[in-house]
Amino acid sequence: MGYKSIAKGNPTINACAFTFDDGPSKQPLEEWLDALEQFSVSGTFFFTGEWIDKHPDKANMLISRGHELASHSYYHRRMTELTEDVFLAELKETELAFQEATGQPSPNFFRFPYLNFNEKNLSWLSKWGYHSITGNDTGDWAGLPAQKIVDNGSVFLYNGSILVLHSNDITKETPAALKQLIRRALNRGLKPVKISDLLEGIGITPEYRSWKISIEVPDLNSIPLHEWTIIQSSQDRQKLAAESLEWGLDKTPSGKGAERKWIQHLTEPIKVNKIVEDRELFSGQLKEEEFWGYARFGVNKEELILLDFGFREAQADTLVDLLRQAAKLAKKVGCSNIVARQDMRRIHKMCQQMGWNSKIEVDEFLMAGQLIER
């Protein structure tokens, strides 16, 4: 069976796609985003899972600004040198990094590092349910000057074209070149779109695989519980809101009315993935009369769902204490498993250290719904 990469979109549609590989560490990602947004254009960024793990805030920013993030492997290895097990582990680890950073599952299209792959790689990718995306290489990866990138890229501006650019610490000239390339594309009547849109044009609907960690509720007799309590009064909710607003959590609002908005958020039940929070399980961690953590739970049949949590100090022991509180609540409401969809790898490691049975697995409950709802 012959497996193919997707190198272009529908030639009858006046659209093209600007794509970017790798992920910058020292160069500001905003330079690429600003160049695109100057023309109200969205791009697709094929970044590594390692980059996503190091820069979850930037991954979220990229998506919140209307752009698309997809997998470029985890470590940026030459994939032709890997065994099938290592190859698939790279894909899984990137998906977990993506979901933990953004709260959403990763799309099922992928770009090989160095655009280097073989028939076996494509068959493994297909087994994982992915599409390989190639395109036209502008050569900017060599650190070319902006005008050379423009000259190289301009010949590829046609219906359905996919331009392969980079967003890393070498390609400093790419944002300036990008502005010129976008102008030329628009002048040729092309609409720059995301890869997901280009795929729709050739009859491919992107799919998404969700993950969860499932933990068997352990015997509570040997589990010490530290400083977690159920938050019931409005005074405690207001106290938690005021204190947690200073923890520096990405999810907390800022600016005018921030405290009021956060109090309201903590007061009203949340709904995540169709599971409504059980307010009687809303928990907080108190140390010397100050809050150091909170957790919000819902119940789905025999599963206690950890819907949301936050800590003043995100040390591993704080997470362990939360898991113990979750086990206590699971027993209380008659659940046999605890399920979480954030911080999965860290939770799994803590479970291993405590001797709890846990596994990270495909989330069949969410697969039909695709994107994670919040």
C-alpha positions as CSV (number, residue, x, y, z in Angstrom):
1,M,0.0,0.0,0.0
2,G,1.3,3.4,-0.9
3,Y,1.1,6.1,1.7
4,K,1.2,9.7,0.6
5,S,1.9,13.1,2.1
6,I,-0.2,16.1,1.4
7,A,1.8,18.7,-0.4
8,K,-1.0,21.1,-1.5
9,G,-4.6,21.9,-1.2
10,N,-7.4,22.2,-3.8
11,P,-6.1,23.8,-7.0
12,T,-9.5,25.2,-7.8
13,I,-9.7,27.2,-4.6
14,N,-7.9,30.6,-4.3
15,A,-6.2,29.8,-1.0
16,C,-2.7,29.1,0.3
17,A,-1.2,28.3,3.7
18,F,1.7,29.8,5.5
19,T,3.2,27.2,7.9
20,F,6.1,27.5,10.4
21,D,8.2,24.7,11.9
22,D,10.2,24.2,15.2
23,G,9.4,26.9,17.9
24,P,11.7,29.8,19.0
25,S,13.4,30.0,22.4
26,K,15.2,33.4,22.2
27,Q,13.4,35.1,19.3
28,P,10.0,36.5,20.3
29,L,7.2,34.4,18.8
30,E,5.2,37.6,18.6
31,E,7.3,38.7,15.6
32,W,5.7,36.0,13.5
33,L,2.2,36.5,14.9
34,D,2.3,40.2,14.4
35,A,3.4,39.8,10.8
36,L,0.5,37.6,10.1
37,E,-2.0,39.6,12.0
38,Q,-1.0,42.8,10.2
39,F,-2.9,41.4,7.3
40,S,-5.6,39.5,9.4
41,V,-4.0,36.2,8.4
42,S,-3.8,33.0,10.4
43,G,-0.9,30.6,10.2
44,T,-0.2,27.0,11.2
45,F,2.7,26.4,13.5
46,F,4.2,22.9,13.5
47,F,6.1,23.0,16.9
48,T,7.8,20.3,18.9
49,G,6.3,18.8,22.0
50,E,9.4,19.8,23.9
51,W,8.9,23.4,22.9
52,I,5.2,23.2,24.1
53,D,6.3,21.8,27.4
54,K,8.8,24.6,27.9
55,H,6.4,27.4,26.7
56,P,2.8,26.5,27.5
57,D,2.0,30.2,27.9
58,K,3.2,30.9,24.4
59,A,1.3,27.8,23.0
60,N,-1.9,29.2,24.6
61,M,-1.2,32.7,23.3
62,L,-0.7,31.4,19.7
63,I,-4.1,29.6,19.7
64,S,-5.9,32.5,21.5
65,R,-4.7,34.8,18.8
66,G,-6.4,32.7,16.1
67,H,-3.5,30.6,14.8
68,E,-3.2,26.9,14.6
69,L,-0.7,24.6,16.5
70,A,0.2,21.1,15.3
71,S,2.8,18.4,15.9
72,H,6.4,18.5,14.7
73,S,7.4,15.4,16.8
74,Y,8.5,15.8,20.4
75,Y,12.3,16.0,20.2
76,H,12.8,17.0,16.5
77,R,14.5,13.7,15.7
78,R,15.3,12.3,12.3
79,M,12.2,10.1,12.2
80,T,13.7,7.7,9.7
81,E,16.3,6.6,12.4
82,L,13.6,5.6,14.9
83,T,11.9,2.3,15.7
84,E,8.2,2.2,15.4
85,D,7.7,2.2,19.2
86,V,9.9,5.3,19.6
87,F,8.2,6.9,16.6
88,L,4.7,6.5,18.1
89,A,5.9,7.5,21.5
90,E,7.1,10.8,20.0
91,L,3.6,11.4,18.7
92,K,1.9,10.5,21.9
93,E,4.2,12.6,24.1
94,T,3.5,15.6,21.8
95,E,-0.2,15.1,22.1
96,L,0.0,15.0,25.9
97,A,2.2,18.1,26.0
98,F,-0.3,19.9,23.7
99,Q,-3.4,18.9,25.7
100,E,-1.8,19.7,29.1
101,A,-0.6,23.1,27.8
102,T,-3.8,24.2,26.0
103,G,-6.6,22.2,27.4
104,Q,-7.4,21.0,23.9
105,P,-6.4,17.9,21.9
106,S,-3.9,18.1,19.1
107,P,-5.0,17.9,15.5
108,N,-4.2,14.8,13.5
109,F,-1.8,16.4,11.0
110,F,1.9,16.4,11.3
111,R,5.1,17.7,9.7
112,F,8.2,15.6,9.7
113,P,11.4,17.3,11.0
114,Y,13.6,18.2,8.1
115,L,10.8,17.0,5.8
116,N,12.6,13.7,6.0
117,F,10.6,10.4,6.1
118,N,10.3,7.1,4.4
119,E,7.5,4.7,3.5
120,K,7.6,3.0,6.9
121,N,7.2,6.3,8.6
122,L,4.2,7.2,6.5
123,S,2.6,3.8,7.3
124,W,3.2,4.3,11.1
125,L,1.7,7.8,10.8
126,S,-1.3,6.4,9.1
127,K,-1.7,3.8,11.8
128,W,-1.8,6.6,14.3
129,G,-4.5,8.3,12.3
130,Y,-2.4,11.2,11.1
131,H,-1.8,13.0,7.8
132,S,1.7,14.1,6.8
133,I,1.9,17.7,5.6
134,T,4.8,18.7,3.4
135,G,4.7,21.7,1.0
136,N,7.2,24.0,-0.7
137,D,10.5,24.7,1.2
138,T,11.5,28.3,1.2
139,G,15.0,27.5,2.5
140,D,14.7,30.1,5.3
141,W,16.0,27.4,7.8
142,A,19.5,28.3,6.6
143,G,19.1,31.8,8.1
144,L,18.7,33.5,4.7
145,P,18.2,37.2,4.3
146,A,14.6,38.4,4.0
147,Q,14.7,39.2,0.2
148,K,16.1,35.8,-0.6
149,I,13.3,34.2,1.4
150,V,10.8,36.3,-0.6
151,D,12.4,35.4,-3.9
152,N,12.3,31.7,-3.0
153,G,8.7,31.8,-1.7
154,S,7.1,33.9,-4.3
155,V,7.3,31.2,-7.0
156,F,5.1,29.0,-4.7
157,L,2.2,31.4,-4.4
158,Y,-0.6,29.6,-6.3
159,N,-3.9,28.0,-5.6
160,G,-3.5,25.4,-2.8
161,S,0.1,26.0,-2.1
162,I,1.7,25.3,1.3
163,L,4.7,27.4,2.1
164,V,7.2,25.8,4.5
165,L,8.8,28.5,6.7
166,H,10.3,28.4,10.1
167,S,9.9,30.1,13.5
168,N,13.1,29.5,15.4
169,D,16.2,31.3,16.6
170,I,18.0,31.0,13.2
171,T,15.2,32.4,11.0
172,K,15.3,36.0,12.3
173,E,14.6,37.4,8.8
174,T,11.5,35.3,8.2
175,P,9.0,37.7,9.9
176,A,10.1,40.6,7.6
177,A,10.0,38.3,4.5
178,L,6.6,37.0,5.6
179,K,5.0,40.4,5.3
180,Q,6.2,40.7,1.7
181,L,5.0,37.2,0.9
182,I,1.6,37.8,2.3
183,R,1.2,41.0,0.3
184,R,2.2,39.1,-2.9
185,A,-0.3,36.4,-2.1
186,L,-3.1,38.9,-1.6
187,N,-2.2,40.7,-4.8
188,R,-2.5,37.4,-6.6
189,G,-6.0,36.9,-5.3
190,L,-5.0,34.2,-2.8
191,K,-6.5,33.9,0.7
192,P,-4.0,32.7,3.3
193,V,-5.7,30.0,5.5
194,K,-4.8,27.5,8.1
195,I,-3.9,23.9,7.2
196,S,-7.2,22.6,8.7
197,D,-9.0,24.9,6.2
198,L,-6.9,23.7,3.3
199,L,-7.6,20.1,4.3
200,E,-11.3,20.8,4.3
201,G,-11.0,22.0,0.7
202,I,-9.8,18.5,-0.3
203,G,-12.4,16.7,1.7
204,I,-10.4,15.9,4.8
205,T,-11.9,16.9,8.2
206,P,-9.3,17.2,10.9
207,E,-9.7,14.9,13.9
208,Y,-8.5,15.1,17.4
209,R,-7.5,12.5,20.0
210,S,-8.1,13.3,23.6
211,W,-6.3,11.7,26.6
212,K,-7.0,11.2,30.3
213,I,-5.4,9.7,33.3
214,S,-7.5,7.2,35.1
215,I,-6.6,6.3,38.7
216,E,-8.0,3.4,40.7
217,V,-9.2,4.7,44.1
218,P,-6.8,3.2,46.6
219,D,-7.4,2.0,50.2
220,L,-7.7,5.1,52.3
221,N,-6.6,3.5,55.6
222,S,-2.9,4.2,54.9
223,I,-3.4,7.6,53.3
224,P,-2.5,10.7,55.3
225,L,-4.7,13.8,54.5
226,H,-3.3,17.3,54.8
227,E,-5.2,20.5,55.2
228,W,-7.9,20.1,52.5
229,T,-11.4,21.1,53.3
230,I,-14.7,21.6,51.6
231,I,-15.4,25.2,50.7
232,Q,-19.0,26.0,51.6
233,S,-19.5,29.6,52.7
234,S,-19.5,32.7,50.5
235,Q,-16.9,34.2,52.8
236,D,-14.5,31.4,52.1
237,R,-15.1,31.6,48.4
238,Q,-14.3,35.4,48.5
239,K,-11.2,34.7,50.6
240,L,-10.1,32.0,48.1
241,A,-10.7,34.3,45.2
242,A,-8.8,37.2,46.7
243,E,-5.8,35.1,47.7
244,S,-5.6,32.9,44.5
245,L,-5.7,36.0,42.3
246,E,-2.2,36.6,43.5
247,W,-0.9,33.2,42.7
248,G,0.0,34.0,39.1
249,L,-2.3,31.4,37.5
250,D,-2.7,31.7,33.8
251,K,-6.5,31.2,34.1
252,T,-7.1,34.1,36.5
253,P,-8.4,37.4,35.0
254,S,-6.5,40.7,35.1
255,G,-7.3,44.3,34.8
256,K,-10.5,46.1,35.8
257,G,-12.9,44.0,37.9
258,A,-10.5,41.1,38.0
259,E,-11.4,40.1,41.6
260,R,-15.2,40.4,41.0
261,K,-14.9,38.2,37.8
262,W,-12.8,35.6,39.6
263,I,-15.2,35.5,42.6
264,Q,-18.0,34.9,40.2
265,H,-16.0,32.1,38.4
266,L,-15.4,30.4,41.7
267,T,-18.9,30.8,42.9
268,E,-20.8,29.4,39.9
269,P,-20.5,25.7,38.9
270,I,-18.3,25.1,35.9
271,K,-19.1,22.7,33.0
272,V,-16.2,20.9,31.4
273,N,-16.7,18.2,28.7
274,K,-20.4,18.1,29.5
275,I,-19.7,17.3,33.2
276,V,-21.2,19.8,35.6
277,E,-19.3,20.6,38.8
278,D,-20.7,19.2,42.1
279,R,-20.4,22.2,44.3
280,E,-20.6,20.0,47.4
281,L,-17.1,18.7,46.5
282,F,-15.4,22.1,46.0
283,S,-12.2,21.8,48.0
284,G,-9.5,24.1,49.2
285,Q,-6.2,23.6,50.9
286,L,-5.6,25.8,54.0
287,K,-2.2,26.4,55.6
288,E,-2.1,28.7,58.6
289,E,-5.5,30.2,57.6
290,E,-4.4,31.0,54.0
291,F,-5.5,29.1,50.9
292,W,-2.7,27.3,49.0
293,G,-4.8,25.3,46.6
294,Y,-8.3,24.6,45.3
295,A,-9.9,21.8,43.3
296,R,-13.3,21.4,41.5
297,F,-14.9,18.0,40.8
298,G,-17.7,16.5,38.9
299,V,-19.1,12.9,38.8
300,N,-19.6,10.8,35.7
301,K,-21.1,7.4,36.7
302,E,-18.2,5.6,38.6
303,E,-15.6,8.3,37.8
304,L,-14.8,11.3,40.0
305,I,-13.6,13.9,37.5
306,L,-11.0,16.5,38.5
307,L,-12.4,19.4,36.5
308,D,-10.0,22.1,37.5
309,F,-7.4,22.9,40.1
310,G,-4.8,25.5,41.0
311,F,-2.0,25.9,43.5
312,R,-0.2,28.8,45.2
313,E,3.0,26.7,45.1
314,A,3.0,24.0,42.5
315,Q,5.3,21.5,44.3
316,A,4.8,17.8,43.8
317,D,3.7,17.3,47.4
318,T,0.8,19.8,46.9
319,L,-0.3,17.6,44.0
320,V,0.0,14.5,46.1
321,D,-2.2,16.1,48.8
322,L,-4.8,16.9,46.1
323,L,-4.8,13.3,44.9
324,R,-5.4,12.1,48.4
325,Q,-8.3,14.5,48.8
326,A,-9.7,13.3,45.5
327,A,-9.5,9.7,46.8
328,K,-11.3,10.6,49.9
329,L,-14.1,12.3,47.9
330,A,-14.3,9.4,45.5
331,K,-15.0,7.0,48.3
332,K,-17.6,9.4,49.7
333,V,-19.6,9.6,46.5
334,G,-19.1,5.9,45.5
335,C,-16.6,6.3,42.6
336,S,-14.1,3.7,41.8
337,N,-11.8,5.8,39.6
338,I,-10.4,9.4,39.6
339,V,-10.0,11.0,36.2
340,A,-8.0,14.1,35.2
341,R,-7.2,15.7,31.9
342,Q,-4.6,18.2,32.9
343,D,-1.1,17.6,34.3
344,M,-1.5,13.9,33.4
345,R,2.1,13.0,33.1
346,R,3.0,14.6,36.5
347,I,0.0,12.9,38.2
348,H,1.0,9.6,36.7
349,K,4.5,9.9,38.1
350,M,3.1,10.8,41.6
351,C,0.8,7.8,41.4
352,Q,3.7,5.5,40.6
353,Q,5.7,6.9,43.5
354,M,2.7,6.3,45.9
355,G,2.1,2.8,44.5
356,W,-1.4,3.8,43.1
357,N,-2.6,2.1,39.9
358,S,-3.0,4.7,37.1
359,K,-2.8,4.8,33.3
360,I,-2.8,7.5,30.7
361,E,-5.2,6.4,28.0
362,V,-7.3,7.6,25.0
363,D,-10.4,9.4,26.3
364,E,-13.2,7.6,24.5
365,F,-15.8,9.8,26.3
366,L,-14.5,12.8,24.4
367,M,-13.5,11.4,21.1
368,A,-16.9,11.9,19.5
369,G,-17.0,15.5,20.7
370,Q,-13.6,16.4,19.3
371,L,-12.5,19.6,20.9
372,I,-12.4,19.8,24.7
373,E,-15.2,22.1,25.9
374,R,-14.7,24.6,28.7
